[in-house]
Amino acid sequence: MQRKILFCNCGGKIIEEARKNEIAEFLNTSTTDVIHLSDLCGLSVTEKERTHQLLKDADELLIIACYPRTVQLLLKAVGIDSTTIPTKILNFKELDNEAIFNAVHLSNENTDPTSSIETLSTDDEWISWYPIIDKERCTNCGQCANFCLFGVYDNTDQKVNVVYPQGCKNNCPACARICPHTAIIFPKYVHGGAISGSDVIDEVAEQQRQMQDVSSILGSDIYSALEHRKIKRQSIIRNEEMKKAMAEREKALKENKKSI
């Protein structure tokens, strides 16, 4: 059996640097294959294939990261179905290092003492703040796509998807706050609850919060506010496209002058 331990270093500063270093140093003594990821959120966007290759041969996974619901969605994004592989996810937001180390000790039992340590990181400076859609909760209402001004979402054929995660504005979880079905997760959201990807969701409390957030963000006329934002988004996109076209035109003119 090929067991692997996956440790997400979480580029979002969710846990203290000293804790992460302690976990990393402990895992270096493991007799099970260990994979250190700089940030699963970011790598699931920018390095899907490389992340998939590291995990695809695992018969059993022990994952040290954040909320299991979030981690399962991120794994799915790189083509790993955690429901078909025996997978245990240790949430370092809720477990202390002693509990994590004990779980690693159990994983090391009856394993080949010759293990490997691999590291996967990206040079990208992007902090990977972006939304993840929980498809089991999403009804494809399109409210998030209509609200977002920056083209993060696409709503085609009544299916909502995140198509431009890098366009999301850092530390803005507004679309998740107004989602009527609590289907949007921001893994790097530090205030906890359903928006950060927690597995236990207080449906009544979330409905009350969502109603308050919609009122404060969109006002009393939701449909009018969303339509206004949709028009504004289209204007922003047109302006961005015009800027790109002008930049390409200037570049072409300069190259033409050089060739004369």
C-alpha positions as CSV (number, residue, x, y, z in Angstrom):
1,M,0.0,0.0,0.0
2,Q,1.3,3.4,-1.0
3,R,0.5,5.8,1.7
4,K,1.2,9.5,1.4
5,I,1.1,12.4,3.8
6,L,0.2,15.8,2.3
7,F,1.0,19.0,4.2
8,C,-0.4,22.3,3.0
9,N,1.8,25.1,4.2
10,C,-1.2,27.5,3.6
11,G,0.1,30.6,2.0
12,G,-2.8,32.5,3.5
13,K,-1.2,32.7,7.0
14,I,-4.1,30.8,8.5
15,I,-1.7,29.3,11.2
16,E,1.4,30.7,12.8
17,E,4.7,30.3,11.0
18,A,6.2,28.7,14.1
19,R,3.5,26.0,14.1
20,K,4.0,25.3,10.3
21,N,7.7,25.0,10.8
22,E,7.3,22.6,13.7
23,I,4.9,20.4,11.6
24,A,7.3,20.5,8.6
25,E,10.3,19.5,10.7
26,F,8.4,16.6,12.3
27,L,7.2,15.3,9.0
28,N,10.8,15.2,7.8
29,T,11.3,12.3,10.2
30,S,8.3,10.3,8.9
31,T,8.7,6.8,7.4
32,T,5.7,7.6,5.1
33,D,6.1,9.5,1.8
34,V,5.6,13.2,2.5
35,I,4.5,15.9,0.1
36,H,5.0,19.6,1.2
37,L,2.7,22.0,-0.7
38,S,3.3,25.7,-0.5
39,D,-0.4,26.3,-0.8
40,L,-3.0,23.9,-2.0
41,C,-5.4,26.7,-2.9
42,G,-3.0,28.3,-5.3
43,L,-1.5,25.1,-6.7
44,S,-5.0,23.8,-7.5
45,V,-5.3,26.7,-9.9
46,T,-1.8,27.3,-11.2
47,E,-0.3,23.8,-11.0
48,K,-3.2,21.4,-11.4
49,E,-1.3,18.7,-13.4
50,R,1.8,18.7,-11.2
51,T,-0.3,18.4,-8.1
52,H,-2.4,15.6,-9.6
53,Q,0.8,13.7,-10.6
54,L,2.0,13.8,-7.0
55,L,-1.2,12.3,-5.6
56,K,-2.6,10.1,-8.3
57,D,-0.7,6.9,-7.2
58,A,-1.6,7.1,-3.5
59,D,-3.6,4.2,-2.1
60,E,-4.1,6.1,1.2
61,L,-3.9,9.8,2.1
62,L,-3.3,11.6,5.3
63,I,-3.7,15.3,4.7
64,I,-2.8,18.1,7.1
65,A,-4.6,21.3,6.0
66,C,-7.8,23.1,6.8
67,Y,-11.5,22.1,6.8
68,P,-12.2,18.7,5.2
69,R,-15.0,20.1,3.0
70,T,-12.6,22.7,1.5
71,V,-9.8,20.2,1.0
72,Q,-12.0,17.7,-0.7
73,L,-13.2,20.4,-3.2
74,L,-9.6,21.5,-3.8
75,L,-8.5,17.9,-4.5
76,K,-11.4,17.5,-6.9
77,A,-10.2,20.5,-8.7
78,V,-6.9,18.7,-9.5
79,G,-8.6,15.5,-10.4
80,I,-8.3,13.6,-7.2
81,D,-11.6,12.1,-5.8
82,S,-11.0,11.7,-2.1
83,T,-14.2,9.6,-1.8
84,T,-12.5,6.8,-3.7
85,I,-9.2,6.8,-1.8
86,P,-9.1,6.2,2.0
87,T,-8.4,9.8,3.1
88,K,-8.1,11.3,6.5
89,I,-7.9,15.1,6.8
90,L,-6.5,16.8,9.9
91,N,-7.7,20.3,10.3
92,F,-4.9,22.4,11.8
93,K,-7.4,25.1,12.5
94,E,-9.0,22.9,15.1
95,L,-6.3,20.4,16.1
96,D,-3.1,21.1,18.0
97,N,0.3,19.8,16.9
98,E,0.3,17.0,19.4
99,A,-3.0,15.5,17.9
100,I,-1.5,15.9,14.4
101,F,1.8,14.2,15.4
102,N,-0.1,11.3,17.0
103,A,-2.1,10.8,13.8
104,V,1.2,10.8,11.8
105,H,2.7,8.2,14.1
106,L,-0.3,5.9,13.4
107,S,0.1,6.4,9.7
108,N,3.8,5.5,10.0
109,E,2.9,2.1,11.4
110,N,3.6,-0.9,9.1
111,T,5.0,1.3,6.4
112,D,8.3,0.8,4.5
113,P,11.0,2.8,6.4
114,T,12.4,4.1,3.1
115,S,10.3,7.2,2.4
116,S,10.5,10.2,0.1
117,I,10.0,13.9,0.7
118,E,8.8,16.0,-2.1
119,T,8.0,19.7,-2.3
120,L,5.7,21.6,-4.7
121,S,5.6,25.3,-4.7
122,T,5.0,28.1,-7.2
123,D,6.9,31.3,-7.7
124,D,3.7,33.1,-8.4
125,E,3.2,36.1,-6.0
126,W,-0.6,35.6,-6.2
127,I,-1.9,35.0,-2.6
128,S,-4.7,32.7,-4.1
129,W,-7.6,34.6,-2.6
130,Y,-10.6,33.3,-4.6
131,P,-14.0,31.6,-4.2
132,I,-14.7,27.9,-4.4
133,I,-18.2,26.7,-5.2
134,D,-19.6,23.9,-3.2
135,K,-21.7,22.3,-6.0
136,E,-23.7,20.2,-3.6
137,R,-25.2,23.4,-2.2
138,C,-25.1,25.6,-5.3
139,T,-28.4,26.0,-7.2
140,N,-26.9,28.0,-10.1
141,C,-29.0,31.0,-9.3
142,G,-26.3,33.3,-10.7
143,Q,-26.4,35.9,-7.9
144,C,-22.7,35.7,-7.4
145,A,-22.0,36.1,-11.1
146,N,-24.3,39.1,-11.3
147,F,-22.7,40.7,-8.2
148,C,-19.1,40.3,-9.1
149,L,-17.6,43.2,-11.0
150,F,-14.3,41.5,-12.0
151,G,-15.3,38.5,-14.2
152,V,-14.4,35.9,-11.6
153,Y,-17.6,33.9,-12.4
154,D,-19.2,32.7,-15.6
155,N,-22.9,31.9,-15.8
156,T,-23.5,30.1,-19.0
157,D,-26.3,27.6,-19.6
158,Q,-27.5,28.2,-16.1
159,K,-24.3,26.8,-14.7
160,V,-22.1,29.0,-12.5
161,N,-18.3,28.4,-12.4
162,V,-15.2,30.2,-11.2
163,V,-13.3,31.0,-14.4
164,Y,-11.0,33.8,-13.4
165,P,-9.9,33.2,-9.8
166,Q,-6.9,35.6,-10.2
167,G,-9.4,38.5,-10.8
168,C,-10.8,38.2,-7.3
169,K,-10.0,41.1,-5.0
170,N,-8.0,40.3,-2.0
171,N,-9.9,39.9,1.3
172,C,-13.3,40.5,-0.4
173,P,-15.7,37.7,0.5
174,A,-18.9,39.8,-0.5
175,C,-20.2,37.3,-3.0
176,A,-20.1,34.5,-0.4
177,R,-21.9,36.8,2.1
178,I,-24.8,37.3,-0.2
179,C,-25.0,33.7,-1.6
180,P,-28.5,32.5,-0.7
181,H,-27.4,28.9,-0.2
182,T,-24.0,29.3,1.5
183,A,-22.4,27.6,-1.4
184,I,-19.3,29.8,-1.7
185,I,-16.1,29.2,0.2
186,F,-13.1,31.4,0.7
187,P,-10.5,29.1,2.3
188,K,-8.4,32.0,3.4
189,Y,-11.2,33.8,5.2
190,V,-10.0,34.1,8.8
191,H,-13.3,34.7,10.6
192,G,-14.5,31.1,10.5
193,G,-18.0,29.8,9.7
194,A,-19.4,28.5,6.5
195,I,-17.6,31.2,4.4
196,S,-14.3,29.8,5.5
197,G,-15.4,26.3,4.6
198,S,-16.4,24.8,7.9
199,D,-18.0,21.4,7.8
200,V,-20.7,22.0,10.3
201,I,-23.1,24.7,9.1
202,D,-25.8,26.3,11.3
203,E,-28.4,26.7,8.6
204,V,-30.7,29.0,10.6
205,A,-27.8,31.3,11.7
206,E,-26.4,31.4,8.2
207,Q,-29.8,32.4,6.7
208,Q,-30.1,35.2,9.3
209,R,-26.6,36.4,8.5
210,Q,-27.2,36.2,4.8
211,M,-30.4,38.3,5.0
212,Q,-28.5,41.0,7.0
213,D,-25.5,41.0,4.6
214,V,-27.8,41.3,1.5
215,S,-29.5,44.2,3.1
216,S,-26.3,46.0,4.0
217,I,-24.5,45.2,0.7
218,L,-27.3,45.5,-1.9
219,G,-30.1,47.4,-0.1
220,S,-33.8,46.7,-0.2
221,D,-34.1,46.3,-4.0
222,I,-31.9,43.3,-4.6
223,Y,-32.7,42.8,-8.3
224,S,-32.2,46.4,-9.2
225,A,-28.8,46.5,-7.4
226,L,-27.7,43.3,-9.1
227,E,-28.7,44.6,-12.5
228,H,-26.8,47.8,-11.9
229,R,-23.7,45.8,-10.9
230,K,-24.1,43.7,-14.1
231,I,-24.1,46.8,-16.2
232,K,-21.1,48.2,-14.3
233,R,-19.2,44.9,-14.7
234,Q,-19.8,44.9,-18.5
235,S,-18.4,48.5,-18.6
236,I,-15.3,47.5,-16.6
237,I,-14.7,44.5,-19.0
238,R,-15.1,46.7,-22.1
239,N,-12.6,49.2,-20.6
240,E,-10.1,46.5,-19.8
241,E,-10.5,45.1,-23.3
242,M,-10.0,48.6,-24.8
243,K,-6.8,49.1,-22.7
244,K,-5.4,45.7,-23.9
245,A,-6.2,46.6,-27.5
246,M,-4.5,50.0,-27.2
247,A,-1.5,48.4,-25.6
248,E,-1.2,45.9,-28.4
249,R,-1.6,48.7,-31.0
250,E,1.2,50.7,-29.4
251,K,3.4,47.6,-29.3
252,A,2.7,46.9,-33.0
253,L,3.5,50.5,-34.0
254,K,6.8,50.4,-32.1
255,E,7.8,47.1,-33.7
256,N,6.9,48.5,-37.1
257,K,9.1,51.6,-36.6
258,K,12.0,49.4,-35.7
259,S,11.7,47.3,-38.8
260,I,11.7,50.4,-41.1
